Amino acid sequence: MTGSRGNDKGKIIYDPVTIKNMKIIIIPNPILTRKSKSIINFNLKLSNFCQNLVKTLLNAKNPPGIGLAAPQVGKNWRIFAITLPDEKPQIFINPKIIYHSKEKKYFKTENRQPFLEGCLSIPKIYGTVKRWPKIKVVWQNEKGEKQQADFNNLKAIVFQHEYDHLEGILFTQRVIEQKGQLYEEKNGIMEKLIEN
């Protein structure tokens, strides 16, 4: 994803010199709890930032990440990246949820265990969060073109988690509001932190 994709009309050109890993901000940095600003300028600077965001997400290894929002790298912008298994990384600019299923639910893993959300900005803390299992969303791509899609299950959950970052909401707030369960990872074992 680094380097030039050509200079045809409508193509995005990246500056390979500026593609780099960014530092992921952790709590209690106040940018993580501020509402982000919409993007209005779709230019080379934005394209390079998006590529840096994807690179930073893909290089997160301990733990690996599946989503990363601009506030997590110090930018108060309405942008996030998602990368799920067997999918290419995807950038969402100025995203909105325009429809959602009726009630929020806990997502279950394949072995019927509660899915634990985590966050690269809140190391070693995980929790159960109720999310809408189905959402319809709109966003803009790096060229400013409007996009729309329906997301279900894991992709819907990750989208909502990252969208919360743009609203200045951390998943731990959702856990506490919903009287869910928080865990701390210690030596590979999940220990309960609070029980509501």
CORMO-V344127 format. One record per residue. N is the residue number from 1. RES is the residue in three letters. SS is DSSP state (hx for helix, st for strand, lp for the rest). Layout:
BEGIN
N|RES|SS / N|RES|SS
END
This chain:
BEGIN
1|MET|lp / 2|THR|lp / 3|GLY|lp / 4|SER|lp / 5|ARG|lp / 6|GLY|lp / 7|ASN|lp / 8|ASP|lp / 9|LYS|lp / 10|GLY|lp / 11|LYS|lp / 12|ILE|lp / 13|ILE|lp / 14|TYR|lp / 15|ASP|lp / 16|PRO|hx / 17|VAL|hx / 18|THR|hx / 19|ILE|lp / 20|LYS|lp / 21|ASN|lp / 22|MET|lp / 23|LYS|lp / 24|ILE|lp / 25|ILE|lp / 26|ILE|lp / 27|ILE|lp / 28|PRO|lp / 29|ASN|lp / 30|PRO|hx / 31|ILE|hx / 32|LEU|hx / 33|THR|hx / 34|ARG|lp / 35|LYS|lp / 36|SER|lp / 37|LYS|st / 38|SER|lp / 39|ILE|lp / 40|ILE|lp / 41|ASN|lp / 42|PHE|lp / 43|ASN|lp / 44|LEU|hx / 45|LYS|hx / 46|LEU|hx / 47|SER|hx / 48|ASN|hx / 49|PHE|hx / 50|CYS|hx / 51|GLN|hx / 52|ASN|hx / 53|LEU|hx / 54|VAL|hx / 55|LYS|hx / 56|THR|hx / 57|LEU|hx / 58|LEU|hx / 59|ASN|hx / 60|ALA|lp / 61|LYS|st / 62|ASN|lp / 63|PRO|lp / 64|PRO|st / 65|GLY|lp / 66|ILE|lp / 67|GLY|st / 68|LEU|st / 69|ALA|st / 70|ALA|hx / 71|PRO|hx / 72|GLN|hx / 73|VAL|hx / 74|GLY|lp / 75|LYS|lp / 76|ASN|lp / 77|TRP|st / 78|ARG|lp / 79|ILE|st / 80|PHE|st / 81|ALA|st / 82|ILE|st / 83|THR|lp / 84|LEU|lp / 85|PRO|lp / 86|ASP|lp / 87|GLU|lp / 88|LYS|lp / 89|PRO|lp / 90|GLN|st / 91|ILE|st / 92|PHE|st / 93|ILE|st / 94|ASN|st / 95|PRO|st / 96|LYS|st / 97|ILE|st / 98|ILE|st / 99|TYR|st / 100|HIS|st / 101|SER|lp / 102|LYS|lp / 103|GLU|lp / 104|LYS|st / 105|LYS|st / 106|TYR|st / 107|PHE|lp / 108|LYS|st / 109|THR|lp / 110|GLU|lp / 111|ASN|lp / 112|ARG|lp / 113|GLN|lp / 114|PRO|st / 115|PHE|lp / 116|LEU|lp / 117|GLU|st / 118|GLY|st / 119|CYS|st / 120|LEU|lp / 121|SER|lp / 122|ILE|st / 123|PRO|st / 124|LYS|st / 125|ILE|st / 126|TYR|st / 127|GLY|st / 128|THR|lp / 129|VAL|lp / 130|LYS|st / 131|ARG|st / 132|TRP|st / 133|PRO|lp / 134|LYS|st / 135|ILE|st / 136|LYS|st / 137|VAL|st / 138|VAL|st / 139|TRP|st / 140|GLN|st / 141|ASN|lp / 142|GLU|lp / 143|LYS|lp / 144|GLY|lp / 145|GLU|lp / 146|LYS|st / 147|GLN|st / 148|GLN|st / 149|ALA|st / 150|ASP|st / 151|PHE|st / 152|ASN|st / 153|ASN|hx / 154|LEU|hx / 155|LYS|hx / 156|ALA|hx / 157|ILE|hx / 158|VAL|hx / 159|PHE|hx / 160|GLN|hx / 161|HIS|hx / 162|GLU|hx / 163|TYR|hx / 164|ASP|hx / 165|HIS|hx / 166|LEU|hx / 167|GLU|lp / 168|GLY|lp / 169|ILE|lp / 170|LEU|lp / 171|PHE|hx / 172|THR|hx / 173|GLN|hx / 174|ARG|hx / 175|VAL|hx / 176|ILE|hx / 177|GLU|hx / 178|GLN|lp / 179|LYS|lp / 180|GLY|lp / 181|GLN|st / 182|LEU|st / 183|TYR|st / 184|GLU|st / 185|GLU|st / 186|LYS|st / 187|ASN|lp / 188|GLY|lp / 189|ILE|st / 190|MET|st / 191|GLU|st / 192|LYS|st / 193|LEU|st / 194|ILE|st / 195|GLU|st / 196|ASN|lp
END
